[in-house]
Amino acid sequence: MYRIGVDLGGTNIAAGLVNENPECILGLATGSTPVATYKGLIEKYNNGEISFKEVKSVNLDEYNAQLATMATEEERAAYIQETLTGLYGEAADAYAENNAAIIEANKAQADLTDATAELGAAAEPLNTIFKGLAATLITGLLPYIKDLAGALQTLFSGDILFENGFGRTDLPGGSWATIRKSLLRLAELSGDYDVYPGHGDATTLSFERKMNPYMR
């Protein structure tokens, strides 16, 4: 589409374009600015220097207004392509190809969004099932976990620590210094433990810390 300029130069350019391409489309601006150009074209027409028989014209303001009335990309694309066809066939084809790709990409994005939403809705029941299975599994394992935690608070002291006493050091291989060091290390443990000696009654570490003189 050729946009008409102003003054005599614009008249000669427009006349040359029409003579070169009798089926061209002229974009006509409104207002008083291009009036001199239009008068020059009329004069050339009256003198037989130019013919507008096959020429199509588009009022630029009307062109934009027409685009504004179109609700979809497809409608606007068809209108633009139709207008471009009067200018350059290759340009119109390129525009159509590029615009089709854009429209297809937008459609693909919309389809992806819809599919994602549908997948989320379909997966929600499975998510609920998995959560229920996990809750059931944890509930079933809870007693064993508690037993394991209790076992971690149990101390088998062998012949090192007895209730309010300690193991013998007078036998071959025995050492008071070694057993004393072990007793002090037991006293430094944090928290309380159920203590099961190699023989004799069970006790607790907190009790031995308070009552056993060999742990202080």
Beta strands, then each sheet from edge to edge (+ up, - down):
strand 1: 2-3
strand 2: 25-28
strand 3: 56-59
strand 4: 154-158
strand 5: 161-162
strand 6: 165-166
strand 7: 194-197
strand 8: 203-204
sheet 1: 1+ 2+ 3+
sheet 2: 4+ 7+ 8-
sheet 3: 5+ 6-
end
